[in-house]
Amino acid sequence: MQLEFLGIIPNTPHVDSPTIWLDKETGDLLIQSYKATEDEVAACQEIGSIPGHSTDVPDHETIIRLPKVMRQFIPRDDEGDR
């Protein structure tokens, strides 16, 4: 796996450091961030996604909260690779 560091939350302390990496082979993002609270997960489950799709979060998945300031590091198709 070949990763590219994209960004870390600005002015991050030594802990609480949401970070984003790009898997250069697949284009996937690897995101370290805050775990969603139980209330946030419940709200996501209440809204759901597509009709008939389970709202359960499987053991191999999680819901994270990405701070707004971190959106600047998410690659966009109209910007090429970044």
C-alpha positions as CSV (number, residue, x, y, z in Angstrom):
1,M,0.0,0.0,0.0
2,Q,1.4,3.4,-1.0
3,L,-0.1,6.2,1.1
4,E,0.2,9.9,0.6
5,F,-0.3,12.2,3.6
6,L,-3.0,14.8,2.8
7,G,-3.4,16.7,6.0
8,I,-3.8,16.9,9.7
9,I,-6.2,19.2,11.6
10,P,-4.6,22.7,11.8
11,N,-3.0,23.7,15.1
12,T,-3.3,20.1,16.3
13,P,-2.1,19.3,19.8
14,H,-0.1,16.2,20.4
15,V,-3.4,14.3,20.8
16,D,-6.7,14.7,19.1
17,S,-5.1,14.7,15.6
18,P,-7.6,13.9,12.9
19,T,-5.6,13.0,9.8
20,I,-6.3,12.1,6.2
21,W,-4.2,9.9,3.9
22,L,-4.8,8.9,0.2
23,D,-4.1,5.3,-0.9
24,K,-2.4,6.1,-4.2
25,E,-3.1,2.6,-5.6
26,T,-6.9,2.6,-5.0
27,G,-7.8,6.3,-4.6
28,D,-9.4,5.4,-1.2
29,L,-9.1,7.8,1.7
30,L,-7.9,6.6,5.1
31,I,-9.3,8.9,7.8
32,Q,-8.4,9.1,11.5
33,S,-11.0,11.2,13.3
34,Y,-13.4,11.4,16.2
35,K,-15.8,8.5,16.8
36,A,-19.4,9.5,16.3
37,T,-21.4,9.6,19.5
38,E,-24.2,7.2,20.1
39,D,-26.7,10.0,19.5
40,E,-25.0,10.8,16.2
41,V,-25.0,7.2,15.1
42,A,-28.7,6.9,16.0
43,A,-29.4,10.1,14.0
44,C,-27.6,8.6,11.0
45,Q,-29.6,5.4,11.4
46,E,-32.9,7.3,11.7
47,I,-32.3,9.1,8.4
48,G,-30.9,6.0,6.7
49,S,-29.5,6.0,3.2
50,I,-31.5,4.1,0.5
51,P,-34.8,2.4,0.9
52,G,-34.5,-1.2,2.0
53,H,-30.9,-0.9,3.0
54,S,-30.0,-1.8,6.6
55,T,-29.1,1.0,9.0
56,D,-27.0,-1.2,11.2
57,V,-23.3,-0.4,11.3
58,P,-21.4,-3.7,10.8
59,D,-18.5,-4.6,13.1
60,H,-16.0,-3.9,10.3
61,E,-17.3,-0.4,9.8
62,T,-17.7,2.7,11.9
63,I,-19.1,6.2,11.6
64,I,-16.6,9.0,12.3
65,R,-17.1,12.8,12.7
66,L,-14.8,14.7,10.3
67,P,-14.3,18.3,11.5
68,K,-15.3,20.9,8.9
69,V,-11.8,22.3,8.7
70,M,-10.6,18.9,7.5
71,R,-12.7,19.0,4.3
72,Q,-10.0,21.1,2.7
73,F,-7.8,18.0,2.5
74,I,-10.4,15.8,0.6
75,P,-9.3,15.3,-3.0
76,R,-11.9,16.5,-5.6
77,D,-12.2,15.2,-9.2
78,D,-12.1,18.7,-10.6
79,E,-8.7,19.3,-9.0
80,G,-6.9,16.4,-10.5
81,D,-5.1,14.2,-8.0
82,R,-5.7,16.7,-5.1
